[in-house]
Amino acid sequence: MSAVTACTWGAGSNETEELLTLARKLSSDGGGEFVWAVVGPADAAALQETAGKHGVTRIDRIESAALESYGADAYVEALAAYCEQREPSKLLFSQTFDARTVAPRLAGRTNTPVVMNALDLASGDEGRLLVTASAFGGDTRAVYRVAGDRAIVCVMANAVAAEPAGTATTPAIERVDVTPAGDERVRVVEAARTEGPRLEDAQVIVAGGRGLGDAANFALVQQLAEALGGMAAASRPIVDDGWTDAAKQIGLTGKIVRPALYIAAGISGASQHMAGCAAAKTIVAINRDPDAAIFRYARYGIVGDCVELLPELTKQVGR
Ligand SMILES: Cc1cc2nc3c(=O)[nH]c(=O)nc-3n(C[C@H](O)[C@H](O)[C@H](O)COP(=O)(O)OP(=O)(O)OC[C@H]3O[C@@H](n4cnc5c(N)ncnc54)[C@H](O)[C@@H]3O)c2cc1C
C-alpha cells in the first residue's frame, strides 16, 4: 500500500511536529495515505491530539517490551518487521542521533534507498520522490530523485516550520505486533546531559565565534543572551578550543536552529555555520571585517569590535 509514514520514538518533540508537517505536504502532493508510526511507549491521548492536529489518517503503534527504551538493534529489527507488514512507501525520520544510526541500517535490511540530511521533499515526474538535502559538508544543496517507489529519508531539525493542518482528523490507532530480541550489541554507558531548555527551541540566540579573541570573552555572549531572555551559542572553532561546551555549537555538525533573532558576534559566516542558523527570521551580525560573508545573510550588520559592542548592547537592553 502507498503510504507516507512519519516515524518517531514516542510522541516526540518539536521535531515530530516538523516531520508531520513535511509528511502531510508529501502525502497531499500525491504521496498516498498519511501514517504516523510510533515506536516504543507513548501516551495515547497525546498522540491522538498531535496526530489529529496534523491531519494524520492512522497511527501505527509499534510496541514490545524490548522497545521500552531505545536500543539500535531492537529498533532496527522492529522497524524491519513493521516494513514487512505495512510496506510504507516513504518512511521519514527526524535526523536525531538515534535515527542517524537506525535509518541507514534499516535501509540495508530492507533494501530501500536512503537519503540523509534532507531539507525538503516533493513528488516529481511519475510520482518519483524528490529530496532536497544538504550536500558537500553543507556547502550546497542537492536535489535527489529517488528511483523506485520506496525510500527512507532523514530530515534535519528545523528544516521546515511546524504547521498544523487546516482540517483536524481523528486518526485510528492500530497496534503492530513485533518481537525484537532486544539483545543490544552496543550499549550507552554514559548519556550526554540533556536537561534544561534546548537551543533548537530558543527564540533568541546570541552566538560567539573566534572573533571574540579569548575564551573569557564568551561571558560577554552569555550576558547579552541572558539580558535578552535568550540562549548563548557558538561556532565550531571555539567549541573545539574548549571556550564553551559542544552542546552550544551551531551548524552542520552542531544544532540547527530557527529563532526569531540570531545575533552572530565575531563569526565569519562560513557555509557550515550558516547551515545551522540561516533559517533564523532576523540575523544581526557584528564583525570587524566589512567584507565578512556573514553580512550577506544579516538583516542588520554592525562593523566593529564585538568585544566592545557586546557589553554596550547588554547595557542598552538593561535600560
Ligand atoms: C565538515 C565541516 C563541518 C563543519 N561544521 C561546522 C559547524 O557545525 N559549525 C561551525 O560553526 N563551523 C563548522 N565548520 C567550520 C567552518 O568551516 C568555519 O571554519 C567556522 O564556522 C569558522 O568559525 P568562526 O566564524 O568563529 O571563525 P573564523 O572563520 O576565524 O572567523 C572569525 C570572524 O571574526 C571576525 N573578527 C575577528 N575579530 C573580531 C572582533 N574583535 N570583533 C568582531 N569581529 C571580529 C573576523 O573578521 C572573522 O570574520 C565545519 C567545517 C567543516 C569542514
The ligand as an SDF file (V2000), in Angstrom:
LIG
                    3D

 53 58  0  0  0  0  0  0  0  0999 V2000
   32.7720   19.2520    7.5040 C   0  0  0  0  0  0  0  0  0  0  0  0
   32.8060   20.5460    8.2700 C   0  0  0  0  0  0  0  0  0  0  0  0
   31.8010   20.7750    9.2000 C   0  0  0  0  0  0  0  0  0  0  0  0
   31.8000   21.9800    9.9260 C   0  0  0  0  0  0  0  0  0  0  0  0
   30.7890   22.1990   10.8130 N   0  0  0  0  0  0  0  0  0  0  0  0
   30.7300   23.4030   11.4360 C   0  0  0  0  0  0  0  0  0  0  0  0
   29.6590   23.6930   12.3130 C   0  0  0  0  0  0  0  0  0  0  0  0
   28.7740   22.8670   12.5740 O   0  0  0  0  0  0  0  0  0  0  0  0
   29.6110   24.9020   12.8800 N   0  0  0  0  0  0  0  0  0  0  0  0
   30.5870   25.8790   12.6360 C   0  0  0  0  0  0  0  0  0  0  0  0
   30.4880   26.9700   13.1960 O   0  0  0  0  0  0  0  0  0  0  0  0
   31.6110   25.6020   11.8400 N   0  0  0  0  0  0  0  0  0  0  0  0
   31.7180   24.3950   11.2330 C   0  0  0  0  0  0  0  0  0  0  0  0
   32.7700   24.1420   10.4240 N   0  0  0  0  0  0  0  0  0  0  0  0
   33.8790   25.1340   10.3720 C   0  0  0  0  0  0  0  0  0  0  0  0
   33.5980   26.2840    9.4210 C   0  0  0  0  0  0  0  0  0  0  0  0
   34.0290   25.9420    8.1260 O   0  0  0  0  0  0  0  0  0  0  0  0
   34.3600   27.5590    9.8580 C   0  0  0  0  0  0  0  0  0  0  0  0
   35.7300   27.2760    9.9570 O   0  0  0  0  0  0  0  0  0  0  0  0
   33.8670   28.1270   11.1890 C   0  0  0  0  0  0  0  0  0  0  0  0
   32.4630   28.2770   11.1850 O   0  0  0  0  0  0  0  0  0  0  0  0
   34.5220   29.4790   11.4460 C   0  0  0  0  0  0  0  0  0  0  0  0
   34.2090   29.8940   12.7400 O   0  0  0  0  0  0  0  0  0  0  0  0
   34.2980   31.4300   13.1190 P   0  0  0  0  0  0  0  0  0  0  0  0
   33.4630   32.2180   12.1800 O   0  0  0  0  0  0  0  0  0  0  0  0
   34.0370   31.5470   14.5840 O   0  0  0  0  0  0  0  0  0  0  0  0
   35.8720   31.7460   12.9370 O   0  0  0  0  0  0  0  0  0  0  0  0
   36.6530   32.4930   11.7820 P   0  0  0  0  0  0  0  0  0  0  0  0
   36.3950   31.9300   10.4640 O   0  0  0  0  0  0  0  0  0  0  0  0
   38.0670   32.5830   12.2470 O   0  0  0  0  0  0  0  0  0  0  0  0
   36.0290   33.9560   11.7590 O   0  0  0  0  0  0  0  0  0  0  0  0
   36.1800   34.8950   12.7860 C   0  0  0  0  0  0  0  0  0  0  0  0
   35.4620   36.1680   12.3360 C   0  0  0  0  0  0  0  0  0  0  0  0
   35.5270   37.1080   13.3940 O   0  0  0  0  0  0  0  0  0  0  0  0
   35.8370   38.3770   12.8520 C   0  0  0  0  0  0  0  0  0  0  0  0
   36.5110   39.1170   13.9280 N   0  0  0  0  0  0  0  0  0  0  0  0
   37.7950   38.9950   14.3830 C   0  0  0  0  0  0  0  0  0  0  0  0
   37.9860   39.7800   15.4530 N   0  0  0  0  0  0  0  0  0  0  0  0
   36.8050   40.4270   15.6790 C   0  0  0  0  0  0  0  0  0  0  0  0
   36.3600   41.3590   16.6430 C   0  0  0  0  0  0  0  0  0  0  0  0
   37.1750   41.7880   17.6300 N   0  0  0  0  0  0  0  0  0  0  0  0
   35.0840   41.8120   16.5580 N   0  0  0  0  0  0  0  0  0  0  0  0
   34.2500   41.4030   15.5710 C   0  0  0  0  0  0  0  0  0  0  0  0
   34.6190   40.5040   14.6300 N   0  0  0  0  0  0  0  0  0  0  0  0
   35.8720   40.0160   14.6950 C   0  0  0  0  0  0  0  0  0  0  0  0
   36.7080   38.1090   11.6430 C   0  0  0  0  0  0  0  0  0  0  0  0
   36.6230   39.1880   10.7210 O   0  0  0  0  0  0  0  0  0  0  0  0
   36.0850   36.8270   11.1080 C   0  0  0  0  0  0  0  0  0  0  0  0
   35.0730   37.1110   10.1650 O   0  0  0  0  0  0  0  0  0  0  0  0
   32.8140   22.9490    9.7020 C   0  0  0  0  0  0  0  0  0  0  0  0
   33.8170   22.7000    8.7600 C   0  0  0  0  0  0  0  0  0  0  0  0
   33.8030   21.5110    8.0500 C   0  0  0  0  0  0  0  0  0  0  0  0
   34.8740   21.2820    7.0330 C   0  0  0  0  0  0  0  0  0  0  0  0
  1  2  1  0
  2  3  1  0
  2 52  2  0
  3  4  2  0
  4  5  1  0
  4 50  1  0
  5  6  2  0
  6  7  1  0
  6 13  1  0
  7  8  2  0
  7  9  1  0
  9 10  1  0
 10 11  2  0
 10 12  1  0
 12 13  2  0
 13 14  1  0
 14 15  1  0
 14 50  1  0
 15 16  1  0
 16 17  1  0
 16 18  1  0
 18 19  1  0
 18 20  1  0
 20 21  1  0
 20 22  1  0
 22 23  1  0
 23 24  1  0
 24 25  2  0
 24 26  1  0
 24 27  1  0
 27 28  1  0
 28 29  2  0
 28 30  1  0
 28 31  1  0
 31 32  1  0
 32 33  1  0
 33 34  1  0
 33 48  1  0
 34 35  1  0
 35 36  1  0
 35 46  1  0
 36 37  1  0
 36 45  1  0
 37 38  2  0
 38 39  1  0
 39 40  1  0
 39 45  2  0
 40 41  1  0
 40 42  2  0
 42 43  1  0
 43 44  2  0
 44 45  1  0
 46 47  1  0
 46 48  1  0
 48 49  1  0
 50 51  2  0
 51 52  1  0
 52 53  1  0
M  END
$$$$
